[in-house]
Amino acid sequence: MKASSMAELAALVRQRGWTLCSCESCTGGLFASKLTEVPGVSAFFKGAVVTYWTAMKIDVVHVDPAIIDRYGVISEPTAKAMAEQCALLMDCDMAVAFTGNAGPDVMEDKPAGMICTAIHVPGQTWTSTDLLTGTRQEVREQIVQRVAERSSTFLRQIW
């Protein structure tokens, strides 16, 4: 994973004067771990919630169970709700969320490597679905890298 992607994201969030948090399922806190390798992120990174079990998405982050019932855990609407609810929970300007199937087996009729993500900023949430290949760890690292890069791109676009 490119350390420069996290450093660039950190610089952009810091320049904006925003706070950032993450809600992670299939990544198991990897985004938070990689971000905290960048010196100085304690100035804006409030923390992460790892909601590996579905019940944690509902009970801790307050994702509406109707969204999960309708779309499944591995879905863009669930990722969107995770990001938006995490931003509310932690009182953050920006939140990223990850939910998916890192493999190796099919889950919810969704293939290994299917990861849904969301990036939330005030008034706007972007969602994406990626189908990645590799080991569980490679899939997790790829999606964290992509979301760091996408977050930086979106931040540059909205300024």
C-alpha positions in Angstrom: 0.0 0.0 0.0 1.3 3.4 -0.9 1.9 5.5 2.2 1.7 8.6 0.1 -2.1 8.0 -0.4 -2.8 8.2 3.3 -0.4 11.1 3.7 -2.2 13.0 0.9 -5.6 12.3 2.5 -4.3 13.4 5.9 -3.0 16.7 4.4 -6.2 17.4 2.6 -8.4 16.7 5.7 -6.0 18.8 7.9 -6.1 21.7 5.3 -9.8 21.7 5.4 -9.9 21.8 9.2 -12.1 18.7 9.2 -12.3 15.7 11.4 -12.4 12.1 10.1 -13.6 8.7 11.2 -14.1 5.3 9.8 -16.7 2.5 10.1 -15.1 -0.8 9.0 -16.4 -4.3 8.6 -14.4 -6.5 6.1 -11.3 -4.3 6.5 -11.2 -5.0 10.3 -9.7 -1.5 11.1 -7.1 -1.6 8.4 -8.0 1.9 7.2 -7.6 3.3 10.7 -4.3 1.4 11.1 -2.8 2.7 7.9 -4.0 6.2 8.5 -2.5 6.3 12.0 0.9 5.5 10.5 0.9 9.1 9.2 2.4 11.5 11.8 0.1 14.1 13.1 -3.3 12.5 12.4 -4.3 12.8 16.0 -5.1 16.4 15.1 -8.2 15.3 13.1 -8.7 11.5 13.2 -11.3 10.8 15.9 -11.3 7.0 15.5 -12.9 3.9 14.0 -15.7 1.5 14.7 -15.1 -2.1 13.6 -18.6 -3.5 13.0 -17.7 -7.0 11.8 -21.0 -8.5 12.9 -24.3 -7.3 11.4 -25.7 -6.7 14.9 -22.9 -4.2 15.6 -23.8 -2.2 12.5 -27.3 -1.9 13.9 -26.7 -1.7 17.7 -23.5 0.4 17.8 -23.6 2.6 14.6 -27.4 2.6 14.3 -27.7 1.4 10.7 -31.4 1.0 10.0 -32.1 -2.8 10.0 -34.6 -2.2 7.1 -31.7 -1.2 4.9 -29.8 -4.4 5.6 -33.0 -6.5 5.2 -33.7 -5.0 1.9 -30.2 -4.7 0.3 -28.0 -7.0 2.4 -24.9 -6.2 4.5 -22.8 -6.2 1.3 -24.4 -3.3 -0.5 -23.9 0.4 -1.3 -27.0 1.5 0.7 -25.5 -0.3 3.8 -22.1 1.3 3.3 -23.8 4.7 2.9 -25.7 4.3 6.1 -22.5 3.1 7.9 -20.6 6.2 6.8 -23.4 8.7 7.6 -24.3 7.1 10.9 -20.6 6.9 12.0 -20.2 10.6 11.1 -23.2 11.3 13.4 -21.9 9.0 16.2 -18.5 10.5 16.3 -19.5 14.1 15.3 -17.1 14.0 12.3 -17.0 16.1 9.1 -15.9 13.1 7.0 -16.4 9.4 7.4 -15.5 6.4 5.3 -17.1 3.0 5.5 -16.3 -0.5 4.2 -18.5 -3.6 4.0 -18.0 -6.6 1.8 -16.7 -10.1 1.2 -12.9 -10.4 1.3 -13.3 -14.1 0.6 -12.7 -16.9 0.2 -16.4 -18.0 -0.1 -19.6 -16.6 -1.6 -21.6 -14.6 1.0 -25.2 -13.3 0.5 -24.8 -14.6 -3.0 -22.1 -12.1 -3.5 -18.7 -13.2 -4.8 -15.4 -13.1 -2.8 -13.7 -9.7 -3.5 -16.9 -7.7 -3.7 -16.5 -4.7 -1.5 -18.9 -1.8 -1.1 -17.6 1.5 0.3 -18.9 5.0 1.1 -17.3 8.4 1.6 -19.3 10.9 3.5 -18.8 14.7 3.8 -21.3 17.3 4.9 -24.3 17.1 2.5 -22.9 14.4 0.2 -22.1 10.7 0.3 -20.4 8.8 -2.5 -20.7 5.0 -2.8 -18.8 2.5 -4.9 -18.7 -1.3 -5.4 -15.4 -2.9 -6.4 -14.8 -6.5 -7.4 -11.2 -7.3 -6.4 -9.0 -10.4 -6.7 -6.3 -11.8 -4.5 -6.0 -13.2 -1.0 -8.2 -11.8 1.8 -5.3 -9.6 2.9 -4.7 -8.4 -0.6 -8.4 -7.5 -1.1 -8.4 -5.6 2.1 -5.3 -3.7 1.3 -6.5 -2.9 -2.2 -9.8 -1.4 -1.0 -8.2 0.7 1.7 -5.8 2.1 -0.9 -8.6 2.8 -3.3 -10.7 4.6 -0.7 -7.8 6.7 0.4 -7.2 7.7 -3.2 -10.9 8.3 -3.9 -11.3 10.3 -0.7 -8.4 12.6 -1.8 -9.9 13.0 -5.3 -13.4 13.9 -3.9 -11.9 16.4 -1.4 -10.0 18.1 -4.3 -13.2 18.2 -6.4 -15.4 19.8 -3.7 -12.9 22.6 -3.0 
